[in-house]
Amino acid sequence: MTISWPDFEKVDMRVGVVTDARDFPEARKPAYRLWIDFGPDLGVKRSSAQITARYAATDLVGRRVIAVVNFAPKQIGPFVSEVLVIGAYDERGEVVLLNVDQPVAPGSKIG
């Protein structure tokens, strides 16, 4: 399936910095609740991420991540996820986070 360039431009992906990561025991599948700072324009947004197999919550704080920031919020149990953190699936089906290899400011657009 192909999409047009205008369709791609509708997806707003940004770099954010994880400021807090906590276990999410109420989730159906193992997950963390993340708070991610996207800079002064977007502020801190929340996300539920099923990344417990590869990452410890304490190792996520301070890490730069890439997320889609313009999806509608999604209620996941008692938590509202506001952004979708982006990753790739490895050979075991576990999520490996995408990141940038050079420092950029929180809120920087992916394009």
C-alpha positions in Angstrom: 0.0 0.0 0.0 1.3 3.4 -0.9 0.3 6.7 0.6 0.6 10.2 -0.8 3.1 12.8 0.5 0.2 14.9 1.9 -0.9 11.8 3.9 2.6 11.3 5.4 2.7 15.0 6.3 -0.3 14.6 8.5 1.7 12.3 10.9 3.4 14.6 13.4 6.5 12.7 14.8 8.7 14.4 17.4 11.7 13.8 19.5 11.0 13.7 23.3 12.9 13.0 26.5 11.5 10.5 29.0 11.1 12.3 32.3 9.4 9.5 34.3 8.8 5.8 33.7 6.6 3.6 36.0 5.3 0.1 35.9 1.7 -0.2 34.6 0.3 -3.2 36.5 -3.2 -2.6 35.3 -2.2 -3.1 31.6 -3.3 -6.4 29.9 0.2 -6.9 28.5 3.4 -5.8 30.4 3.9 -2.1 29.9 5.3 1.1 31.4 3.6 4.4 31.8 5.9 7.1 30.4 5.9 10.9 30.8 7.8 12.4 27.8 8.9 16.1 27.5 8.4 17.4 24.0 9.7 20.9 24.7 7.9 24.2 25.3 5.4 24.0 22.5 3.9 20.6 23.3 5.0 20.1 26.9 4.9 16.7 28.7 2.8 14.0 27.2 1.9 10.5 28.5 2.3 7.2 26.8 1.8 3.5 27.6 4.6 1.4 26.0 5.0 -2.3 25.9 8.7 -2.3 26.1 9.3 -4.1 29.4 11.1 -7.0 27.8 14.1 -4.9 26.6 14.2 -1.9 29.0 14.1 -1.2 32.7 12.0 1.7 33.7 15.0 3.4 35.4 17.0 3.2 32.2 14.4 5.0 30.2 14.5 8.3 32.2 16.6 10.8 30.3 16.4 8.8 27.0 15.4 10.5 23.8 12.5 8.7 22.0 10.5 9.3 18.9 6.7 9.5 19.1 3.7 10.3 17.0 2.1 13.2 18.9 -1.1 13.9 16.9 -3.1 10.7 17.5 -6.3 11.0 19.5 -5.7 10.1 23.2 -6.4 6.5 24.0 -7.8 5.2 27.3 -5.8 2.2 28.5 -7.3 1.0 31.7 -7.0 3.9 34.2 -4.4 5.7 32.1 -4.7 8.0 29.1 -2.0 7.5 26.5 -1.5 10.7 24.5 1.3 9.8 22.2 2.6 6.7 20.4 6.3 5.9 21.1 7.9 4.4 17.9 9.9 1.2 17.8 10.8 -1.7 15.5 10.0 -5.3 16.3 13.0 -7.7 16.7 13.1 -11.4 15.8 11.2 -12.2 19.1 8.5 -9.7 18.4 9.8 -7.3 21.2 9.9 -3.6 20.6 13.3 -1.9 20.1 12.9 1.9 20.5 13.9 4.2 17.7 16.1 7.1 18.6 18.3 9.8 17.1 22.1 9.4 17.0 22.9 13.1 17.7 21.4 15.4 20.3 18.4 17.4 19.2 16.1 19.6 21.2 12.9 18.0 22.7 10.0 18.7 20.3 12.2 18.5 17.2 10.2 17.3 14.2 10.9 14.1 12.3 10.7 14.6 8.6 
